[in-house]
């Protein structure tokens, strides 16, 4: 029984007063980030049992609005080398998070958090026409050497890493893509991780954290690669980590989890974090250097599996918005070529059918530079009129299972057939 084996997680006495320093987080609002043992026990119990009185909400939201789709756009991007000519593009987005490779060539050898801080300071200095919120990227599972504030601790103490204790993995370090993995079940490992987050937040350059791979242990990928028992215990412990980050940073800062298709119906991260990226591939696919501009995304769309995953993501957008939580829908597809416009319209239409307050969207290259600025665009559709919706989210056509429509105050209308990927946005 996984829960009985995890009772130690809720009953241990932790030395968590390490965050009792005063930190300047959330713009100019000072916050005392004090994390006491009895508070951590309560939070972790909620993460394990899935019982929570009130989920965390966004109390200091980024700029967001109904006027245009661009008012809902976000950028998850990185560039190994700094290029000043890219600053005007980034200055358009109200919400930004850098990928792990940000400035990795220009500032080679520097701790990743320090690189992100430098990039954030540069973007803020050039983001003068409108407010911007920037999130600190941290991987919640993989021990990347570039994140020196974490990696140096795991080198010194390998009990912080995940060791297998069953079958062929017994006595071996578990890995993902040849990298070691954090043992998030260990409270000292979570302490190291939260320490790193607080270090980044203390620079006053960030408005929260984005935790990559925050749900990977919930996925079937984990069970295929490792074994079910360790995946289950790690999945619960990753939720505990999110709960601890939320407690320390407070709801005035964003704690963005990561959801993916296949876990939408079972995930519980929304109970302990106030925001989530709904898949790397919202209503789309990742082609990973296998596609050209002449590849048609519709040809690889599988119904009903892909269709259901898309609808599940749309429902999650509606649910989290209704709770006062933030979502990021990261869509992919070709940037140019004969199928680019249709692919983009389909993902945009799917998003607009579901969109609510604090729902964010982006569409990037599906083949290469998917997490780089080179694969990011400010689309012409971002500047077209939208207005507040005049019909409810996720409204199906009468008698239809996969066909949806919605209208907006500007006169813009949206239709999409999720099964066939046929979509039409009539912009005002």
Secondary structure, DSSP 4 states (H G I P E B T S, - for coil): -HHHHTHHHHH-----GGG-SEEE-STT-EEE----HHHHHHHHHHHHH---SS----SSPPS--SSBGGGGBEEEE--SS--GGGHHHHTT-SEEEE-TTTTTTTTTTS-HHHHHHHHHHHHHHH--SS--EEEEEEESSB--TT-HHHHHHHHH-GGGB-B--SGGGTTSB-EETTEEBB-TTSHHHHHHHHHHHHHHHTTT--SEEEEETTTGGGSHHHHHHS-HHHHHHHHHHHHHHHHHHHHHH-TTSEEEEEE-TTSTTT--GGGT-SEEEE-SSTTS---TT---TT--GGGG--TTHHHHHHHHHHHHHHHHHHTT-EEEEEEEE-SSSTTHHHHHHHHHHHHHHH--TTEEEEEEESSS-TTSGGGB---GGGGSB--SBSS-TTPBPTT-SSEEEEEBTTS-EEEEETTTTEEEEE--
